[in-house]
Amino acid sequence: MINLEERQLLHQFIILDLAIRALQHDYEAIETLKMTVVYKAVIEALLKSLRSQHHNLKRQLQQRKIYIVRWHRNDMYFSDVQIATKGEDISLRYANQALKTEVEQVLLRSGDTYLH
């Protein structure tokens, strides 16, 4: 069983993981843009910051013996995440749109640092 603090750490980890995946996908897709050099620099800076936070959260979760076993997208609305803990395995259900919104908010907050 995971407590509230561990669940929040796990949720932050999942959001950061999705944000990193989205930026990596977009990084490959910006080759056709005219200002590729500028966009790549911004994405690289964001990725560096997010990866650092992601690594720290992953380390904290590992110390608590909490691991993501599997991510399964059920349909266009929901995804399940299977979590292994020291006591039991649990499954958490997330609304895909809510995850997307949170990822966008994290990227906007992180991006403010580099745009101002």
C-alpha positions, 0 to 999 in steps of 0.5 A: 500500500502506498501512502498519500505522499508516495502517491503524489511522488508517483503522480509527479513522476508519471507527469514528468515521464509523459512530458519528457516523451512528448518533448522527445517526440516533438524534438524529432518533428521540428526538423521541417520548421524554419527556426529549428535551431531556436526551437531545439535549444528551448526543447533541449533546455526543457528536457535537461531540467525535466530529466533532472527532476525525473531522475530525482523522483525516480530515485526517491521512488526506488528508495521506497521500493515503488516501481512502474511495472506497466503502462497500458492505454485502455482506450482513447479516454483512460490508461492504467498504470501498474505499480509494484510496491514492497507490500502489493501490486496496485493499478491506478487509472488515469484519464488521458485528457487530464494527464495531457492537461497536466503535462501541458501545465508542467511544460508551460511552467517550466518553459516560463523559465527559459522564455523570460 
